Amino acid sequence: MPGGARIPGTSLELDPVQAAFSLGLLLRWHAHEGDHCADTLGPLLAVFDYRARQAVHSGEPAPLMSALLRASITAQALQNRIDSDDAGTRLRAACALLGTAALGGSAAQLHAALNDSLRDGVEPARRWRVANAGSRGVWHALMAMRGAGDEAIAHTLRAATPPAQADHAGARERLNAAITATFPPRQVTKINATLVLPAEDLRVGEFLARFVRN
């Protein structure tokens, strides 16, 4: 899809739903069971890159990485307030809500995305369940943006609890190894230079473009 969301390490441009699923798999495939800080980052990265590329095309300001990181952290914390016993449902609803907000959704569209995502059923118990939940959340966000009702949310929210501290031991070493194995030497140098910069000040599209294989 020309102008779609991009997948790091490839030259693919996909629609946001497919991109969210692919990014969810890339970020989560080797992780342990249970909630993970990357669960919301993949789907929202797809939404933000899609929005960034649309903004550039229309001459509007593109979102910053800081906005993406805030949205991902907010979505992660929000999962603890969704009234559901299913982790996949909570992830799907959080991604639907923050994805709609990232796309500039109105209050009615936010309500519709959250309401519909909560009614979408329990996620299947498969290894790709997290990727599927995130991509379904993005799908509900896009559907809400195309035309939302204003039905009130009947689900209650629990008090938020702090997310578990992620284990970052060895993460940078694994990242360096993956970058070296995936990209040509000249691009590896550019990527490594990016990783030591305050990436939060970069536009989302500019940041992700440095990780697309070229």
C-alpha positions in Angstrom: 0.0 0.0 0.0 1.8 3.2 -1.2 2.0 5.6 1.7 1.1 3.0 4.3 2.9 2.1 7.5 6.4 0.7 7.2 8.0 -2.4 8.7 11.5 -2.0 10.1 14.1 -4.1 8.4 12.0 -4.4 5.2 10.8 -2.3 2.4 7.2 -3.1 3.0 4.5 -0.5 3.1 1.3 -2.0 4.6 -2.2 -0.8 5.6 -2.2 0.1 9.3 -4.0 -3.1 10.4 -1.6 -5.4 8.6 1.3 -3.3 9.8 0.1 -3.5 13.4 -0.1 -7.3 13.2 3.4 -7.6 11.6 4.9 -5.2 14.1 3.2 -7.0 17.0 4.8 -10.2 15.9 8.2 -8.7 15.5 8.2 -7.1 18.9 6.5 -10.0 20.8 7.3 -13.3 19.2 10.2 -14.2 21.5 8.9 -12.5 24.6 7.5 -14.4 27.6 3.8 -14.8 28.3 2.0 -12.1 30.2 1.8 -8.3 29.6 4.8 -6.7 28.0 5.7 -3.1 27.4 6.0 -3.7 23.6 2.4 -4.9 23.3 1.0 -1.4 22.7 4.1 0.0 20.9 3.7 -2.1 17.7 0.1 -1.2 16.9 0.5 2.4 17.8 3.7 2.7 15.7 1.7 1.5 12.7 -1.0 4.1 13.4 1.5 6.9 14.0 3.6 6.1 10.9 0.5 6.0 8.7 -0.7 9.3 10.2 2.8 10.9 9.8 3.0 9.9 6.1 -0.5 11.2 5.5 0.4 14.5 7.2 3.5 14.9 5.0 1.4 14.3 1.9 -1.2 16.9 3.0 1.4 19.5 4.2 0.4 19.2 7.9 2.8 18.8 10.9 3.7 15.1 11.5 3.6 13.7 15.0 6.7 13.5 17.1 8.2 10.3 18.6 7.5 11.8 22.1 3.7 11.7 21.2 4.0 8.1 20.1 5.9 7.1 23.3 3.3 8.9 25.5 0.4 7.2 23.7 2.1 3.7 24.1 2.7 4.3 27.8 -0.9 5.6 28.3 -2.3 2.6 26.4 -0.2 0.2 28.6 -1.5 1.8 31.8 -5.1 1.9 30.5 -5.1 -1.9 30.1 -5.2 -2.2 33.9 -8.4 -0.2 33.9 -10.4 -2.1 31.3 -13.1 -4.2 33.0 -12.3 -7.6 31.3 -10.7 -10.8 32.5 -9.1 -11.3 29.0 -5.7 -9.8 28.5 -6.2 -9.7 24.7 -9.5 -7.8 25.1 -7.8 -5.2 27.3 -5.0 -4.8 24.8 -7.4 -4.5 21.9 -9.5 -1.9 23.7 -6.5 0.2 24.7 -5.1 0.2 21.2 -8.5 1.1 19.7 -8.9 4.0 22.1 -5.3 5.4 21.7 -5.3 4.7 18.0 -8.4 6.7 17.5 -7.0 9.5 19.6 -3.9 9.5 17.5 -5.9 9.8 14.3 -7.7 12.9 15.8 -11.0 11.2 16.7 -13.9 13.0 18.3 -15.4 12.0 21.7 -18.1 10.0 19.8 -15.5 8.2 17.7 -13.5 7.4 20.8 -16.6 5.9 22.5 -17.5 3.9 19.4 -13.9 2.5 19.1 -13.8 1.5 22.7 -17.3 0.1 22.8 -16.9 -2.0 19.6 -13.5 -3.3 20.7 -14.9 -4.5 24.0 -17.7 -6.4 22.2 -15.3 -8.1 19.8 -15.0 -11.3 21.8 -12.1 -13.1 23.6 -8.8 -13.4 21.7 -7.9 -16.9 20.6 -5.2 -18.6 22.7 -2.5 -18.7 20.0 1.1 -17.5 20.0 0.0 -14.6 17.7 -2.8 -13.6 20.0 -1.0 -10.3 21.1 -0.4 -9.3 17.5 -3.9 -10.1 16.6 -5.3 -8.1 19.5 -3.3 -5.0 18.7 -4.2 -5.1 15.0 -7.9 -5.6 15.8 -7.6 -2.5 18.0 -6.2 -0.5 15.1 -9.0 -1.9 12.9 -11.7 -0.6 15.4 -9.9 2.8 15.5 -10.1 3.1 11.7 -13.7 1.9 11.6 -14.6 4.5 14.3 -12.9 7.3 12.2 -15.0 6.4 9.2 -18.3 6.8 11.1 -19.0 6.4 14.8 -22.1 6.2 16.8 -22.4 7.9 20.2 -23.6 4.9 22.3 -22.4 5.4 25.9 -19.9 3.0 27.3 -21.5 0.5 29.7 -18.2 -0.9 31.0 -16.6 0.4 34.1 -13.0 1.2 34.6 -10.9 -0.2 37.5 -8.4 1.9 39.3 -5.1 1.9 37.5 -2.2 -0.1 38.8 1.4 0.7 37.8 2.7 -1.5 35.0 5.4 -4.1 35.8 9.0 -2.9 35.3 10.3 -4.3 32.1 13.5 -6.3 32.0 16.0 -4.5 29.7 19.0 -6.6 30.5 20.8 -7.3 27.2 18.2 -5.6 25.1 20.7 -3.1 23.6 23.1 -5.9 22.7 20.4 -7.9 21.0 19.3 -4.8 19.2 22.8 -4.1 17.9 23.2 -7.7 16.7 19.8 -7.6 14.9 20.7 -4.3 13.2 24.1 -5.5 12.1 22.6 -8.7 10.7 19.7 -6.9 8.9 21.1 -3.7 7.3 24.1 -2.9 5.1 27.1 -1.3 6.9 26.4 2.3 5.7 22.9 2.1 7.1 24.0 0.5 10.3 26.2 3.6 11.0 23.2 5.9 10.4 20.9 3.8 12.7 23.5 3.7 15.5 23.9 7.5 15.2 20.1 7.8 15.6 20.0 5.7 18.7 22.2 8.0 20.6 20.2 11.1 19.7 17.1 12.4 21.7 14.7 10.5 19.4 11.7 12.0 21.1 12.2 15.2 19.1 12.2 13.4 15.8 9.1 13.1 13.6 7.7 9.6 13.6 8.1 9.2 9.9 11.7 10.4 9.9 12.7 8.1 12.8 11.1 5.0 11.2 12.6 5.8 7.8 16.0 5.2 9.2 15.1 1.6 10.0 13.5 0.7 6.7 15.8 -1.4 4.5 17.1 0.6 1.5 
